[in-house]
Amino acid sequence: MGFEDVALQSRILTLMTLSFHIIYATIGVGVPLMIMIAQWVGIRKNDEHYILLARRWARGFVITVAVGVVTGTAIGLQLSLLWPNFMQMAGNVIALPLFMEVFAFFFEAIFLGIYLYTWDRFEDQRKHFLLLVPVALGAAASSVFITIVNSFMNAPQGFDVLNGELVNVSPLLAMFSPAVPTKVAHVLSTAFMTSAFVLASIAAFRLLRGSNHIYHKKALFLTMKLALVFSVATAIIGDFSGKYLAEYQPEKLAAAEWHFETGSEAELVLFGVLDGEEPKYAIRIPYALSILAHGVPSGEVIGLNDFREDEIPPLWIHYLFDTMVTLGMWLAFFSFVYVVGAWRGWSIVTRKWFRWLTVLSGPLAMLAIQAGWWFTEVGRQPWILRGYMKTSEGATTSGQVDLMIVMFAGLYVILGIGTVVVLSRMYKRNPVEKELAQRESVKGGEE
């Protein structure tokens, strides 16, 4: 097997692991904030439904955290096994944020454990609520540090190169590369947005299955409001991300938009197919690419023809970019319609077909996350460390990668099915109606 084939297999395995892990990582970052907000609302309104909402979300969250640990460990393992040359070159640079990511996770896990096992030990719910603050901060910090590693790979800095090695490393300068602000903000906002939509889709599904309890209605309204807030935030941050690409990774922006000739007043190309250098059947928005890149219609956008052919990302990332943007805009619009409709009392938001669209919003948000990460990783190609090491140079030469693909794929199937089975049994055996009745009986006995 040729070296290029092994590099391709390494990329496939890495992308498969990242695609599976990102499901749990997104939930792991976003759900703690949802739990914290639900419990805060319950305390503020003295509403038992929101308190119970936080408690039930926390139980399910533990399962996703456990699986996320396994998949996160797989990513760390694969960095060393599949990309040894990259780790040899840049391992000392990215070691600090990787260590801090692990520390942040343990910080989160410790307080999560305390939070779960002290539910009935606090008479004052406000004190119990405070335990959620380090959980949410730890989850967010874990995401920040791992995103810093990815940002460094896209915009490396903080070192000198001597004989093919990175020397005179400044860890802090390397950590805070130009890619960090937009990437970190985008990862956090999309994690919060997606988690809100996932929880909303669960509440809508329970309502469709005949459980018309006010608990599910409150859960749906709360999560859809949060989904709208973070959808708008994601759109704003996405605009800043476009400007970052125009300045620091112009070849990636040009490939995403099939922009070949450098020029001002550049149009934004959506969908379509590529015939040579001419997009066909596409939606063209005049001046929009210049506005996205520079904020003004006259801004000059660098075209693909100004780059070496072997340094241009695959042009099919255009479809990933379109998928991410289209789904993001739809979800923002849909959540806006729901929140306004619920506030104004529109009957449309209680219709069966609308609730099915709400159920669909969770998977669509997760699909947008996947498209975004694929766009990020594939759009950096052919570089593993942009400007310094190509992906083919960083890969292993082992002939066992194909076997690893099969083994890890089997592991992910088991973990995925196991997650669904455990969560479904957990909530089926203890429905919200039963738990509310138990809590009422306990309160009655105390009185």
Residue pairs with C-beta under 8 A, 6 or more apart in sequence:
1 399
3 392
3 395
3 397
4 392
6 395
6 396
6 397
6 398
6 399
6 401
7 391
7 392
7 395
9 401
9 402
9 405
10 82
10 83
10 395
10 396
10 401
11 391
11 395
12 405
13 78
13 82
13 401
13 404
13 405
13 408
14 75
14 78
14 82
14 83
15 374
15 377
16 405
16 408
16 409
16 412
17 71
17 74
17 75
17 78
17 408
17 412
18 75
18 373
18 377
19 370
19 373
19 374
20 71
20 412
20 415
20 416
21 68
21 71
21 72
21 74
21 75
22 369
22 370
22 373
23 366
24 64
24 65
24 67
24 68
24 71
25 68
25 71
25 72
25 143
25 191
26 190
26 191
26 194
26 195
26 366
26 369
27 61
27 64
27 68
27 194
27 195
27 198
28 61
28 64
28 65
28 68
28 139
28 142
29 139
29 140
29 142
29 143
29 187
29 188
29 191
29 192
29 195
30 191
30 192
30 193
30 194
30 195
30 196
31 57
31 61
31 64
31 195
31 199
32 61
32 108
32 112
32 132
32 135
32 136
32 139
32 140
33 136
33 139
33 140
33 192
33 195
34 57
34 192
34 195
34 196
34 199
34 223
34 226
35 54
35 57
35 58
35 61
35 132
35 135
35 136
36 54
36 129
36 132
36 133
36 135
36 136
37 222
37 226
38 50
38 51
38 53
38 54
38 57
38 219
38 222
39 50
39 51
39 54
39 125
39 128
39 129
39 132
40 129
41 47
41 50
41 222
42 48
42 49
42 50
42 51
42 52
42 53
42 54
42 125
43 51
43 125
43 126
43 129
47 218
48 436
48 439
49 214
49 215
49 218
49 436
50 218
50 222
51 125
52 215
52 432
52 435
52 436
52 439
53 215
53 218
53 219
53 222
54 132
55 119
56 427
56 432
56 435
57 199
58 112
58 115
58 116
59 116
59 426
60 423
60 426
60 427
61 112
62 112
62 116
63 419
63 422
63 423
63 426
64 419
65 109
65 112
67 415
67 418
67 419
69 105
70 411
70 415
71 412
71 415
72 105
74 408
74 411
76 98
79 86
79 87
80 87
81 396
81 398
81 404
82 395
82 396
82 401
82 404
83 384
83 394
83 395
83 396
84 396
85 389
85 393
85 394
85 395
85 396
86 384
86 385
86 389
86 394
89 164
89 165
89 166
89 385
89 388
89 389
89 394
90 152
90 156
90 166
90 385
90 389
92 166
92 169
93 152
93 156
93 158
93 159
93 166
93 169
93 171
93 174
94 149
94 152
94 174
96 171
96 175
97 145
97 146
97 148
97 149
97 152
97 175
98 145
98 146
98 149
100 141
100 145
101 141
101 142
101 145
101 146
101 149
104 138
104 139
104 141
104 142
104 144
104 145
105 138
105 142
107 134
107 137
107 138
107 141
108 134
108 135
108 137
108 138
108 139
108 141
108 142
109 138
111 131
111 132
111 134
111 135
111 138
112 135
114 131
115 128
115 131
115 132
115 135
118 128
118 131
119 128
122 128
140 188
143 184
143 187
143 188
143 191
144 184
144 187
144 188
147 180
147 183
147 184
147 187
148 175
148 176
148 177
148 180
148 184
150 179
150 183
150 376
151 177
151 179
151 180
151 183
151 184
152 174
152 175
152 177
152 179
153 380
153 383
153 384
153 385
153 386
154 177
154 179
154 183
154 248
154 249
154 376
154 380
154 386
155 177
155 178
155 179
155 248
155 249
155 386
156 174
156 177
156 385
156 386
156 387
156 388
157 173
157 174
157 177
157 178
158 169
158 170
158 171
158 172
158 173
158 174
158 175
158 177
159 166
159 167
159 168
159 169
159 170
159 174
160 166
160 167
160 168
161 167
161 388
178 244
178 247
178 248
179 244
179 248
181 240
181 244
182 237
182 240
182 241
182 244
183 241
183 376
185 237
185 240
186 234
186 237
186 238
186 241
186 372
189 230
189 233
189 234
189 237
190 230
190 234
190 368
190 369
190 372
191 369
192 226
192 230
192 233
193 227
193 230
193 231
193 233
193 234
193 331
193 365
194 362
194 365
194 366
194 368
194 369
196 223
196 224
196 226
196 227
196 230
197 223
197 227
197 331
197 335
197 361
197 362
197 364
197 365
198 362
198 365
198 366
199 219
199 223
199 362
200 219
200 220
200 223
200 224
200 227
200 358
200 361
200 362
201 358
201 359
201 360
201 361
201 362
201 363
202 219
202 362
203 216
203 217
203 219
203 220
203 223
204 220
204 355
204 356
204 358
204 359
205 359
206 213
206 216
207 216
207 217
207 220
207 355
208 352
208 355
208 356
208 359
211 431
211 432
211 433
213 432
213 433
215 432
215 436
216 432
220 358
221 339
221 342
224 335
224 338
224 339
224 342
224 358
225 339
227 331
227 335
227 361
227 365
228 332
228 335
228 336
228 338
228 339
231 328
231 331
231 332
231 335
232 332
234 328
234 332
235 328
235 329
235 332
238 325
238 328
239 292
242 253
242 292
242 293
243 292
243 293
243 294
243 295
245 252
245 253
245 256
245 293
246 253
246 292
246 293
246 294
246 299
246 301
246 302
249 379
249 380
249 386
250 301
250 302
251 302
251 304
251 307
251 311
251 312
251 313
252 313
252 317
252 379
252 380
253 259
253 293
253 301
254 260
254 301
254 302
254 303
254 304
254 307
255 304
255 312
255 313
255 314
255 315
255 317
255 318
255 379
256 317
256 318
256 320
256 321
256 375
256 379
257 266
257 268
257 269
257 289
257 318
257 321
258 269
258 272
258 274
258 277
258 279
258 282
258 315
258 318
259 266
259 269
259 289
259 301
259 303
259 304
260 277
260 303
260 304
260 305
261 303
261 305
262 300
262 301
262 302
262 303
262 305
262 306
263 300
263 301
263 303
264 290
264 298
264 299
264 300
264 301
265 286
265 287
265 290
265 297
265 298
266 287
266 289
266 290
266 293
266 299
266 300
266 301
267 284
267 285
267 286
267 287
267 288
267 289
268 284
268 285
268 288
268 289
268 292
269 279
269 282
269 283
269 284
269 289
269 318
270 282
270 283
270 284
270 285
270 322
270 325
270 326
271 281
271 282
271 283
271 322
272 279
272 280
272 281
272 282
272 283
273 279
273 280
273 281
273 282
274 280
274 315
274 318
287 297
289 301
290 296
290 297
290 298
290 299
290 300
290 301
291 297
291 299
293 299
293 301
294 300
294 301
304 312
310 382
311 382
311 383
313 378
313 379
313 380
313 381
313 382
314 378
314 381
317 374
317 375
317 378
317 379
320 371
320 372
320 374
320 375
320 378
320 379
321 371
321 375
323 367
323 368
323 371
324 368
324 371
324 372
324 375
327 364
327 365
327 367
327 368
327 371
328 368
330 364
331 361
331 364
331 365
331 368
334 357
334 358
334 361
335 361
337 348
337 349
338 349
338 354
338 358
340 346
341 348
341 349
342 349
348 354
380 386
381 391
382 390
382 391
382 392
383 389
383 390
383 391
384 390
384 391
384 393
384 394
385 394
